[in-house]
Amino acid sequence: MAITEELVTRLRAAATAGDPDAARELGRLLCMLRTDSREDALDGEFLATWPEEPWLRAALRARPDDQLAAVMLAGRLVQQIAYWQIDDDHAIAQGEDDHTLARRRDEAHALYVRVLEADPGNPAARAGVATLNALTGDTGGIDVLETKPPFSYYELHLEAAGSGSFLHSECVVTTHPDEVRWACSWLMAPVVAEVEEPPFGVDLCLFTYSDGRFAGSINLGEHFTADGLLDWDVVEIPPLTGEPLPVGHPVGTSHYGYSCDWG
């Protein structure tokens, strides 16, 4: 099913009215975006705002035993840790420090433990703990960190060169072509807004993995129209084969959903 603004609006209205299923689904969709504000998406600052967090928290308040919401929230907290660890000066400027990162670490760990107590074999929670430990330097994890888990998924990668040696990269991990297209439209918003022709200096690729093995790639940058928009009519996203990546499952130090890096 195509992801439309009308769908997101309906989910937001139902979630606001207290529907935990709508809150969880809205959180799942928003975890694929840097921000759900078009104005913020267009400003070019690449500042992640984690729009999924309040909705996942609402879903968990309504149903504390919701393992899916718990795994997703824990994964996003781990992604926040990774994001704020990239640049100390940037983190401090946004009010982030060792205390705020420790709070996220402790909450994510507690959420994973809660899920594993109810379901010891939960793959997303087990891999999430390993990823959390890898980020925080704890070698006492449950499992060894898998850089390419044995599931099937898409990785949408955007890399853009900035001034000097600055390199900005963003990634979205998901398992449905409609979600790839939707996330891509938001990912490219600040780039497309600045040009009236196919964007240059930007690498945009879609990678497909089947059972953890590389299955192919598409250079999406080759399919921009003259006005700078991506022509999906000429892009055939291959269907996934094998078992889809569980929602909330990490891929290396990234997770299901959005992640960012720069340097």
N, C-alpha and C positions, 0 to 999 in steps of 0.2 A: 504494500500500500504506500503510495506516494506521501511524503511528509510535506504538509502544507501549513501555512500560517493559520488557516481555519482549524486544522486538527489541533495544533498547539494551543490555540485560543480556547477550544472546547475542553481540552485536558486541564488547562490552567483554571478555567471556571469551575470544573468539577472538583479539582484538587482544593481550591480555595473554599469550596462548600463542604470539605471534609471527607471526600472520597479517597481512601488510602490507595486503591488501585490506580486511580488517576494520578495521584501524587507520585507514586513510584514510577509509572510510565513516563510522566513528564520529566522526572529526574533522570531517567534512563536516556531519554532523547537529548536533554540539555547537557548531559555529561560529554556529548560530542562537540560542544561549542566552546570557544574561548569566552564568549559572553552572549547573552540572549538579547542584548540591546543593539539595535542596528546602528545607533549613533556611536556607541562604543566600538562596534565592529569596524566602522568606517574611519575611526580617528587615527589608525596607523600606529598606535602605541603598543600594540601586542600585549596588553596587560590582561592576564586571565582573571576572571571574576568569579569562577566556580558557581554558575547559576543553578546547577543541579542540587547543591547542598541543602538549601532550606526545604526543598520538596522531599528529598530522601529522609530528612529528619522528621518531617511531618508524617510520612508513611510509617516510620518506625515508632513515633509517639502513638499513633493509632493502633499499630500492631507490633509490639516489641519482639515477637517471635518471627517476624518476616525476615527469613534468611537472605533472600535476594536483595532486599533493601539494605540490610546490614552489610553484605559483601560489597555492594556498590558504594555505599558511603565510606566504608573502610578504604576501598581502592582509591576513591577521590581524595581522601585525606593523605594517603601515601603519595599520590600525584602532587598534592600541594607541597609536601615535604621536599620532593624532588625539585619542584619548580623554584622554591625559595632558597634551596641550597646552591643554585647555579651561581648567584652573584650576591655576596654579602651586603654590598653597598645598596644594591637595588632592594634587597629584602628589608634592610634597616629603614630605608626611605619610605617603605610602605607599612612600617610598624611591626615588622616580623623580626623575631630574635630567637635565641635558644629556648626561651620559655614557651613561645607559641608553637615552635616545632615539636618540643617535647610533649605539649598538650595533644597535638595531633597524633604523635607516635603512640602515646598511651591509649588514646581513644580508639585508634585503628586496631591496635593489638587486642584491646578488650572486645571489640566487635568480632574480630576473627575468632578469638577464643570462645565467645558465646556460640558462634555458628558451629565450630568444631566440636563443642560439647554435645550439641544436638545431632550433628552429622559429621563424624570423624573423617569420612572420606571425601568431604566436599572439596573438589579440585580447585575452585577459585579461592577458597579460604586458605587452603594449604599453600598454594603458590603465592598468595598475597602475603602470608607471614614470611615466606622466604624472601620476597622482594623488599618488604619492610626491613627485615634484618640486614639485607645487603645495603640498603640506603643508610641505615643508622650504624653500621659497623658491628652488628651483633652476629657472631658466628654460631649461635646456638639455635638456629632455625630448625623448623620441622623438616624441610626438604631443601635440596640444593636448588638454587635459582636456575630455571630453564629459560634460556634466551629465546628459544623458539618452541613453545609448548606444542604437544601433539594434537592440535586442533586445526580447524580450517577458519580462515578469517581474511579480511582485507586490511591493508595498511595504506592510508592516504598520506603522502608526504609532500610538504611544501618547504622549499628552501629558497631564501632570498638573500642576496648579498647587500650589505649596507655600506656605510662609509668606512674607509680604512680596511681593517681585517675583520670587521664585524660580519658574522654569519648568523642569520636567524632561521630556525627550522621549527616546523610544527608537524604534528602527526595525529591522525585519527584512526583508531582501530575499531572496526565494527564487522558485522557479519551479514549485512543486507545491502544490496545495490542501491535501494532508495535512500538509505541512510548515508551512503557514500555521496550521492548527489547532493543531498540536503546539507551535509556537513561541509562539502566542498564549496557550496555557494556562500556560506558564511566565512569559510577560511580565506577565500579569495576576495571578499568584499573590499578590504582596504587597498588591495593591489589594483583591482579593476576600477575602483573609484578614481584613481589617479591617472588613468590612461584612456585614450579614445582609439586605441589600436591594440593588437595583441601584446601583452606585457612582456618586457624583456628583463633579463637578469633574474628570472624566476624559474625554478625547476619544480614542476608539479607532476608527481608520478603516483600511480596506483599499483601496489604490489599485492599479489594473491598468494596465499599459502594454503596448502592442502595437507592435512594431518601433520602440520609443523614443517613441511618441506616447501621450498619456494616453487611456485607453479607458474609464474609468469608476471609480466609487468606491462603497463600501458603508460606511455609518455603523454599525459594529458595536455602538456604544454603545446603539443603539436596540433591541438584541435580547438584553438581559440578563433573566433570570428574576427572580422575587421574592426568591430566595435569593442573588442576586448572581452567578449563573453565566451564561455565554454559551450561548444556545440555538442550536447549529449546525444543528438540524433546520429552522430557518426561514431560514437564510442560504444562498443559492445563490452559490457562488464561480464566476465564469465561467471556462471553460477558456481557456488562453492560445492565441493564434493567432500565427503567425510563428515566427521562430527564437528558442528560449529563451536567456536570458542565460547565457553560459558560466559554469561553476562558478569562483568566485574573481574574477570580473570586477567592477570597481568601478562604482558608480552615483554620479557626482559624486565627492564626497569620502567617501562611504560605500562599502562593499563588499558583495558577496554575503555574507549572514549578518547578524549583529547589530552595531548601532552605537548610541551613546548621546550625548546632549548635555544640558547644563543651563546655566542662567544666571539 
